[in-house]
Amino acid sequence: MKSGVISRSGFLLGLAGVIVIGMVTLVYHFTHDAIVESEYQALLLALNSIIPEDSHDNDIVNDTRVLPANKELGLKKDALIYRARNKGEIFAVAFPVVAPDGYSGPINLLLAIDRQGRILGVRVVSHLETPGLGDRIESRRSDWLQQFPGKSVENPSHENWKVKKDGGIFDQFTGATITPRKVVKAIHRAMMYAEAEPGVFFDE
């Protein structure tokens, strides 16, 4: 009698497991494509915000190459370079840059440059900076990032790649100097790396 109860309980438990697995599989099946499409559109929006959509004629999200992890870009693991083409020619790239030492933690950026080493745009992807202070690095909070397009390693000079409080040309925020200081430093370091290793970004 007791063994029969145990067998029946085991059967019901196994059946419940099969039902749960089936439901999870169905949910995954019906939501996976939507999630993938949503992630694609979010990335496309971010890329088009720093490399104008009408300037390239390729699928920039899927035209990529591997960017090996390296200290100069603050990358602890491999990432991707997104390539913008016009009539087959790569004229600009976008790639991740991390300021590892923000006020409250790492600041993840997306940086776009052209073949001449000029910045086309910068976008903050994620951060942990203080709301109302450090979060003004976000485009939706202020136009602070608009200081960077057109800049290069030589423009401004190396000594001027700093916030104004440190003798440079870039604005800082009242009450929050550390955040913009670290972002400027990370972008400058990334620009110097890109100038020294152009093949990493623009070779086919």
N, C-alpha and C positions, 0 to 999 in steps of 0.2 A: 504493500500500500504506500509506504513512505517513498520507496524508489520510484513508484509511478508518479507521485506528486513532484518529485525532483525532476523526473524526465520531462513532465509537462511544463514545469517552470522553466527548464532549460530551453525547451522548444519555443515557448512564448518569448523568452528573452532574446533568443536568436532571431525570431521573426521580427521583433521590435527593432533589432539592430539592422536587419535587412531593409525594413521600411524607412528607417532614419537615413541610411546610406542612399536609398533610392530617392528620397526627398532632396537630400543635399545635392545629388547628381543632377536632378531636374532643375533645381534652383541655379546651379552653376551653368547648366546648359542654356537656360533662358536669359541669364544676366551677363554671361561672359562677354558676348559680342558687344553689348551695350557699354560695359565697363571699359573694354579695349577702345571703343570709339570715343568715349568720354575722355580717356587719357590722351588719345591722339589729338583731339581737338584742343585740349588744354595746353599741350606742348606746342602745337601749331600756333596757337594764339600768343604764347610766350615768345616763340621765335619770330613771328611776324611783327611783334612789338619792337624788336631790335634790328631786324633786317626787313625792310618794307616788303610787303607781299607782292607788290607790282614790280619789284626789282629782279625777281628770280622766276624761272619758268620750270623748276623741277619740284619734286615732292621732297621738300627740305627735311621733313621728319624722318624719312626713310633713306635719305642719301647720307650715310654716315661712315665713319671709320673709327677704330678703337683709339682711345686716348689713354696711354698707360698711366698708371698712378705715378705721381711725382710730387715732390715737396714744393716746387716752385708754384704749382697751381693749388697747393693745399689738398690734393687728392690722395686719399688713403687707399683707394681701389680704382681699377680701370673704369673709364667712363666713355662717353661718345662725343665725337666732333660732328656737328651738323653742318653740311656743306650747301651753300647757295650757289646755283649755277645760272648762267645766262647763255643760251645756245651752246651748252655743253661745257663751258669754261667756268671753273670755280673762281668766283670773284670775292667771296666772303665766307667766313666760317663763324659758327657760334659754339661755345664750349663752356663747361662748368669751371668755376673758380670758387675756392673756399677760403674765406678769412677765418682761420681756425681759432682766433683769439678775440672774438667779439666780447662786449661787456658781459653778456650772459651766456655765451656759447658760440659755436660756429655759425657763420653767416654764409649761406649758399647763394652764389650768384651765377648768372648766365651772361657771358661776355661775347660780343660780336665784334670782329675786326675784319678789315678788308686786306687785300694783298699788299697794300702800301703800308700796312701796320697802323692804320688809323682806327680808332674806336668808332663803331657804328651805333652801338647802344649797350646799355647794361640793364639788367633786370634782377631784382632780388627774388629768389625762388623760395627761400625759407630762412627763418631766423628766430632767436629767442630774446630779442632785445626788448627793453622796457617800453610798454605801451605809453604813447604820449610823448616819448623822448626819443629813444633810439629807433623806434619803428618808423620814424620819418625818412628812413632810407627807402621805404616802399614807395613805388610810383603813385599809388592811390592816396598816400598821405602827404606827399609833397613833390616838388619838381627837382629835388636835390640831385638826382641821377642825371639830369639834363646837363650837368656841367661836363660830362665826360665825352659825348660824341664829338669827333673831330680831333680829340687829343691823341698823341702818340708818345713813344718813348722820349723823343727829342722835343716834344711840344706839350707841356712845358719842359724846361730843363730838369735834370734829375733832382737838383736841390729844391725845386719848386713843386715836386710831386708830394706835397704834404698839405695838411689843413692849414689855414691861415694862422692859427694859434702857434703852430710849429714853424712858421716862416714860409709856408707854401702859398698856393693860390686857391685851394679848395675851401669852400665854406664848411663850417662845423655847425652843430646845433647848440643853442644855449642850454647849458646843464647836461649836455651829452656829447662830449668831445671824443670819447673813446671809440664809439661806434663808427662815426665817419672816418676817424683816423685809421682804423683797421681796414675799412673798406678801400680807402685810397691806397693804402700800403699793399693790399692783396691785388688790386687791379694793376698797380705799377709793376709789381713782381711778375705778374702774368704777362704783361706787355713785354718786359725784358726777356722773358723766356721765349715768347713767340718770335721776337726779333732774332734771338740767337738760334732758334730751331724752326725756321719757317717750313721746312720739309715735313715736320710732324703734322702741320695743319693743312698745307696746300699741295703736297705731293699726292698723286693719284694712288 
